[in-house]
Amino acid sequence: MDSGSSEENGVRERLKSLVKACMDAAASLRFFPGSVRVVTHYDADGIASAAILTKALLREEKRFHLSIAKQLSSELIEELGREAYGMIVFADLGSGMLEEIDKKLLSAGKRVIVIDHHERQGVINEERMSLIHHINPLEFGISEDISGSGMSYIFARSMNPENRDLAFLGILGAIGDSQTGSIREHWGVLGLNQEILKDAISSGRMKVSRGLRLWGRNTRPIHKALEYSMDPYIPGVSGSESASVQFLQELGIELRNSHGWRTLSDLSDEEKKKLSSAIIAERAMNGEENPEWIFGDVYDIPFMSGELSDASEFATILNACGKTGNPWKGVGMCLGDVRCVDEADDVLTEYRREIGRALAWVNRNRDCIRESEHAVCLIAGSNISEHLISNVISVMHRSGMLPDKPAFAFADTEDGNIKVSARISDRLLEKGLDLKEIVTRIVEKTGGEGGGHAGASGATIPKESLELFISEAESILEKRKSGKTGTQENNLNTSQQEKIVISGSGEDGSAESEGPGEGEIERREAEERRGQEGREETDNTEMERKGLVRYFLS
């Protein structure tokens, strides 16, 4: 067996182990006789996780109480310990608070399931290991390319195969968690997320096509989509409404039709080709790196309408729900509640208004931006909400308002600490810079908690550690640039964890299956459904073979 096959088999074995752990945890919940307490994070990934678990528990006719939290604090865990619930499920949080969970929940005899994808912190007393299921891909040597909602989906799918129709929520959370990435000209979800995507497609809940990576394909006037496009960036067009209008007029693309402003989805194929060619030409003339990398996977949710039919817009709205104090509306949208769906536009409008106010404050107070040789910092204090600081720095970083250096933003938190949000450009990411690694190292010296992803990371630190954090960031970046940090630090994007790459690819680029034959799949899927009649799978058998089902059947 060649080394490539050996590596692939190792990946498969890790996935099988992960699914087995999920099935064990799901069985523990399914057979638990009492009410269940569920706590998830308040961002798009956490809200999608909440919706997945809500639907899965309703299908099992389990009694439960759901809370959506800004963060999992020692105080919240202590409060949960005083409640009467005998089982507590955490999703998209929990791995960073294992010792507190052990001391305040497990020691009291509570049963706990942690479904997370963040770094583990702390250990569990061996005597109480039987009371907890810690479901985290990092525990199985699987790094990146799976979100909290993706893990929640695998857990729900382990509980009942009927929950395969929730796979689209796993992808929705991944998009909200910035887990769409680039492999040269490809742009879309990667790794294990691709396996979840196959479940979403085969269940008819999501469609994928290739198109321009412009936000607001179905709802935003085309000139506004160009104005607000920062990734891909269009020199001389992005950031200017008048330039966007002129750009389209010069191409002969009409801005309006009989129904009002035209959107990207209203353009003909010929107009889309003309627009794409012009954007590439504009980027090439202005020296943009990889000017043709403007296309990507476009994820549609066919049973939704308006903003919610586009997964990127839906994910943004979920994030807006959390950041504006309306996470329950996001859960309702995910579950198709008409009242919540009808409020999507209002939530997004409020969200944009708040971000607009924050950006206006920055423009009036430019001294809040501190630039050094290797980084740029936005120090907002209490002037920008901790809930919005990550969005503000993202907008500023993508829009060219900041130099192309690692960007760090700081905002005061309600509990007297500082929220840190960090961003780097795709160019720096491709050069191997890893913000997650950097922030984690800094937090070891400043105190607090940190984590995230290579291109977008964050932390919460003590207020008195602000200047120390900034100086440590500058020091690490300086050493890395000068090449004095040694192999480990010069290759910050290298990990002992392996990315998920499933077998070779077919003509359509999808993974080839080495699972059981179609008849065996149908027979064993029927057994897994406990003899109950389910949805007809005939048209989707081939796609189902290429998804996660193989790991539930082995």
N, C-alpha and C positions, 0 to 999 in steps of 0.2 A: 504494500500500500504506500503511495507516495505521500510526501509531507503535507500536500494540499488536502488530500482526502483525510489524513489523520487530524489535521486542524479542524476540518469541517465536522468530522465525527465528534470531536471534543465539544464543539459548539452545540451540536444536537444533544449530546448527553447532558450538558448544562441546562438546556431548555427543558428537557424531559424532567430533570430534577426540580426545576422551578415550577413546572406545571404540577408535579406530584405534591410539592409543598402547598401549592394553592388548593389542590383537591382535598388534602388533609385538613387545611384550615376551613374550607367551605363546608366539609362534613361536620366539623366541630360546631360551626354556626347553625347549620341546618338542623342538627339534632339537639341544640340547646333549648331547653324547655321554656325559659323565661323571656322577658322583653330585652331588647338589645339597644345599646346606646351607640350612636354613630357620630363621629367628629371628623370634619374634613377642613381643608384649607380654603381661604376665601378668594383665591384667584381662579382663572378660567379652568386650569387643570383640576383644582380642588372641587369646583362647582360641578364639572363634568363627572368627577369621581362620585360626588354626592348623588347625582342623578342616576348613575349606574347602580349604586348600592340601593338607592330607594326603590327602583324598579325591580331589582332582584329580590329584595326582601318582601315587597308586595306580592310578588309571584309565589313566594314561599308562605304567604299569609303569616308572616312574622310581625309581631308588635315591635315597634322601634321608635326612638326619638332622635332626631337629627339636629346637630348644631354645626354651624360653619364659622370657623374662628380665624382671626387675623394671624395668630400664631399659637403654638402649643406651649403654654407657660407652666411653670411649676405650680402656680396658683390654680390654673384651670385643672390640672391633673389632680390636685388635692381636692378640688370641688367635686370632680367626678368620683373620687374615692368615697365621698360622703353620700353619694346618691345610691339608690337601691338597686340599680341595674347590676346584674351579675356578669354580663358580657359587654365589653366595650370594643368597638372597631374604630381604628384611626385610618384615615386615607389621605395620602399626599402630605402626611406629616407623621411624626412619631419616632422615626429612626434616630433622630438627634436627641431624644429625651428618654432613652431606655432605662437609665438608672433611676430617674424620677418615677417612671412607670413601674419599675420593680418595687421601689420603696413604698409608693403610695397606692398602688393598685394590686399588684400581684401579692404583696405581703398581706393584703386584706382578703385574699382569696378570690379576687376578681379574675375572670378569664379575659384575655386581651388578644386581639388580632391587629397587627400593624401592617398596613399595605402602603408601601412607600418606595421612593426611588432616590432619596437623598442619602448622604453619607451617614453611616452608623456612628453614634457616639455613646459610649457607656457599655456596660455589660450587665447581664442578668444573673442573679444568684442561681447556681446550678440546681439547687433544691426546688426552684420555682419555674424551671424551664418548661415543665409540662403544662403550665398555665398560659403560655404565650406562643402564638404563631407569628414569627417575624418574616413577612413576605417582602423581600427586597431583592431586585436583580443583582445588586452588587454582592450580596451574600453568595451568589452562584457564579461569580466571575463574569457577569454580564454588565458591561459599562455603556452608558448613554443609550440613546435611541429608544427609550421607553419612558413614558411619563407616569405620574401617579394614577391618572385615569386609565392609562393602558394596563397598569398592574391591577387596577380595580376591575377592568374588563376581564382579564384572565381569571381573576378570582370569581367573578360572577359566572363566567363561562364554565368554570369548574363546578359551580353549584348546580347549574341546570343548562343543558345545551340550548334551550329556548332563548337564553340570554345572548345568543350570537347576534341578535338584532341590535344589541347595544354597542357593537364594535365601533360604530361611527362616532360614539361619544368618546371612545378611547383616542381616536384620531383627532377629534375636536380639541380635547385637552392637550394633546401633543403639539398641535399648531399653536394653541394659546401659550404653551410653555416654550415657545421658540425652538421646537425640535424639527423644523424644516431646515435642511442644510444643503450645501452645494457639493457635488462631486463633479468638478469641471463644469460643463454646461448643464448638468442635471441639477434640478432644484425640486426638493420634495421631501417627504418623510423617508427615513432610512432604517436599515436594520430590522429590529423586532417590530417596529411600528409598521413596516411594510407587510409583515405577516398579519397584523391586526387589520390593516387596510384590506387585505384580501377577504377577510371575514366580513368587513363592512360592505364590500362590493358584492360578494356572493349572496348576502342577505338582502340585497336590493336597497340598502339604506344610504349608499354613497356612490357617486360616479366620479371618475378621474379622467381628465383630458389634459392636453398641453396647451398653454396659452401665455399671453403676456402677464407678467407678474405685477399687475396694477390692482390696487385695492379698490373695492367698490364697483366691481364689474357690472352688477345688476342694478345698482341703486344710485351711484354717484355720476353726475354729469361728466362726460368724457374730459372736458377741459379741467374740471376740478380733480379728476383722477390723475391727470398729468401734473397739475400744480402740486398736489400733495405726494407725488411719487418720489420717495427718497431712496428706495431700494427696489428696482434699479433707479439710479440717479440720472437725470437728463439735464446736462449742462445748458444753462440759458433758458430752461423751461421750468424745471422743478423749482417751486417756491414762488412762482410769479403767475398770477391768473391771466394778466394781459399777454404775457409771452406764450402761455399755453393756448389761449384763444388764437393768437396770431399764427402759431405753429400749425394748428389744425386748419385754419383758413388757407394758408399757403399750400397745404396738401389737398385742398379741395374737399375736405371732410365737413359736412354740414353739422352744426352744433345742435340744431333743433329739428324736430319733425312735428307732425300734426298733434302729437300727444304731449309735447313739451321737450325738455332737454334730453338729448340722446345719451345713452350709456355705452360702455364698451360692448356689451352684449347686443346692442342694437346695430352695430356696424356689420356691413357685409364682409364676406371673406376677402374680397378684393381690397376693401378699405382697411381691414386688419393687416393685410400684407403690406400695404402702402405705409401705414402707421409704424409697423414694426421696422421696416427698412429705414424709415426716416429717423427713428429713435437710435438705431444702431449707428447710422451715419453721423448723427449728432454726437454720440458718445465717442466714436472713433476720432472725429475731428478735434475733440477736446482732450484727447489723451487718456480717456477712461480705460482702466485695465479690463481686458476681456469685454469689449463693447457689445459683443453679440450675446452675452449671457443675460438676456432679458426675459427669457421664457422659463417656465416651470410647470410643475404639476398643478392643476386647478381642481379643487375638490368641491363638488356640488352635492347638496343634500336634497334629493329630488322631491321629497314629500313636504318640504318646507317652502315658504314663499318669501319674497322681499329680501331684506338683509340676511335673514336666517338661512336662505338657500345656498349661500356661499359660505364655506366652512371658515375662511379667514375672517369674514365679517362677523359670523356667528361667534367665533372665538373672541374677537375684540369686544363684542357686546357682553359676553360672559364676564370678561375682565372688568368691563365698565360696571356691571351689576355688583361685583364684589367691591370695587373701589368706591362706589357711591353709596354703599351701605344697603344694597338690595340683592344679596346673594340668593335669597329664596326665589326671586323672580327669574334668575338664571336657571335654577333647578327646574322651575315650571316651564321655561322655554324648552329646555332639553327634553322634557317629558311631553311637550306638545300642548300644555295648558293654554287655552285660547286667550284667557285674560292676561297672562304673562306675555304671550307672543305679541299681543296688541300693544304692549308697552315698550317693546324693543326700541322703537325709534326715540321715544321720550328719554329712556335711560341713556342711549348713546348721545343724544343732544346735550343732556346734563353733563355727561362725562367730558365731551369736547369743550363745553363751556368752562369747566373747572380747569382743564389743561390749558386752555387759552388764557385764563386769568394768571395761571402760574407762569406761562411763557412771557406774558406782558410784564409781570413783576421782574423777571430776569432781565428783560430788555431795559427796564427803568433803573436797574441796579446792577450794572455790568461789573461793579467791583466785587460781586459775589463769585465771579469766575477767577480762579487762580491758576495760571499756567506756569509750569516748570519745564525743564528740558525734556522730560520723558513722559509727563502726564498732564492732564488738565482736570481741575476740580471745581465743582459747583457746590458752594457752601450756602445752603438755603435756610438753615436754622428752622424757625417756626413759620417761615413765610410760605413754604410749600408743604402740603400735607405729606406725611410719611406714606400714605396710600397712593400718592400720585408721583412721587419723586422718580421712581423707575421709569414711568411713562414719559416724564418731562426730559430726562437725560437721553432716553431713546430717541425722542423726536429731535432734540438738539444735535445729537450725534449723527443721525442719519441725514439731517437737512443741511449739513455743512456749516452749521453755526459754530462748531467747535473744530479745532485742528485735528488731524488724523493721528491722535495719540490715545492711549488708554484713558477713558473718562470715568471719573468717580464723582458721584453726587451724594450729598449728605443732608439729611433732614432730621429735625428733632422728632422723637416719638412721644406718644402720650404718657408713657411710663418713665420718662426722663432719660432715655438712652438716645442713641443716634442710629438711624437707618442709613445704610450704605447701599448704593446701587452702582454697579460698574458695567461698562460697555467697551467693546473694541470693534473695529471695522473688520469686514471679511478679509481685507488685505493683511491685516496683522494676524488674524486667525489662521490664514493659510501659511503664514510664516512660522507657525508653531506656538504663538503666545496663548497661554491658557489662564484666563482670569480666575477660574475656579481654584486652580492650584495656588495662584498668587494670593488671592483673598484668604484662602484657608491658612496659608503660612503667616500672613499678617495678623490674623485673628489669634493665632497662638501667642503672639506677643501683646496684643492690645486687650485680650479678653473678649468675651462675647461669643457669637455664633456666626458662621459663614458657610457658604456653599453656592450651588448653582451650576452653571455650565461654562464651557471654555470661552464662549463669546459674550455671555451675559451672566453676571454673578452678583451676589449681594451678601450683606451681613448686618448684624445688629451689634453695636459696640457701646461700651460705657461712654458717657458724654465727655469725660476728661481724657479720653484716648484719641480724640479727633486729630490732633497734630502728630501724635505718634503714628497713627494709621497713614497719614499723608507722607511722612518722612520714610516710613518703611516701604511704602509703595514705590517711592522714588528710588530708594536704595536698591530694591530688587530689580526694578526695570533697568537701572543704570548698569548693574552687574551683569544682567543678562545681555545687554547690548554690547558691553565690552568683552564678553566671552570669558569672564572670570569665575563663572558659577559652577563649572564642571558639567559633566555629561547629563546628570539628572536635571539640572536647572536649565540647561541649554535646550533641552527637549521636553519642555513642560507639557506638551500635548501627548507624550508617550505614556502608556499605562500598561500595567500587568494584566488589566482586564481586557478581554477581546471584544471587538465589535461583532455584531451578529451579521454574518454573511451566509445566507442559506443556499447551498449548492450552486450549480452553474445557472446560466440564464437561457431562456428560450428566445425565440425570435422577437417576442414582445418585451424582453427584458425581465420577465417575471421568473421567480424561482421554480426550478423543476422539482417535482415531488419524487421521493423514493419510498413513499408510504405504501400501505396495502392497496390491493386492487379495488375497483369501483364497487363490485358486489360485496366485498368484505366491509368496505366503509359503510355501505347502506345497512348491512346486517347489524354491525356493531353500533352504528349511530342509533338504530332503532332500539337496541338493547339499552343504550345510554339514556334514551328518552323514557325508560321505565315502562315500555309497552304502550305509551300514550301516542295517539295520532298527532303528528306535527305537520309543519309546513312541507309541501312537496319540494324535494331537493333536486329533481331530475335535471332541470336546466342549469343548475349551478354546481353539479357534481365535480367537474374538473377544477373550477375555482376553489371549491371547498377543500379539495385534495391539496391545494397549494397554500392553504392557510394554516391556522393553528390546530385544526382538527387532528392532524397526525399525532400530536403530542398527547391528546386526550384518548387516543385509541390504542396506544402502545402499552 
